Amino acid sequence: MKEKGIEAITVKKVINNKTYYRTQAGVFSNKRHVEIQIKMLHNKGIKDSYFLTVKPLHIHGITSGSMYTQVLHQFGKPLKKEDHLNNRSLYYTNRGPGLIINFNMENGSLFGFQVYPEYLKSNTLPTNKQNIINLYGYPNEVKSASCYESATCEQLIYTFNGNKLIVQIDRDGKSVQFLDLRKLK
């Protein structure tokens, strides 16, 4: 596509231990613009192009199956990292891990990860309940969960396409404590 003057990116995915490549030729908020892009691709000889109408569960563009290098690209280089078995904790401040990644040691693909927005330096993640609903829509399920000593927090649970996203809302009913995205078994 790049040789034909079409701006595009390619993302490597590992699904069921097989490597796949996805090429994306733009993201549009207007369906008409997508149709123009598809027509341009077809005119340039790329006949099997299509547009994706459903958004996979992700946290800041990272999904289960993403590569560890993509995490570093999206979130930046951490101050320090700690490894334990197939878990890697990435510290972006000195207060706690901003990311805890569960990954396949052999190929570097993620099968789950937790994000703690308060321990990240960037403010690119949703930090309150309304931002979460604006980004992901209304959850498939809402549950109460214990947090801290005897407090109760709310969990917004999204499931889609073999993945589950849990967003824990603090006892204040507004603040995001963490986001947890993982592949369902």
Disulfide bonds with the S-S distance in Angstrom:
Cys147-Cys153 1.83
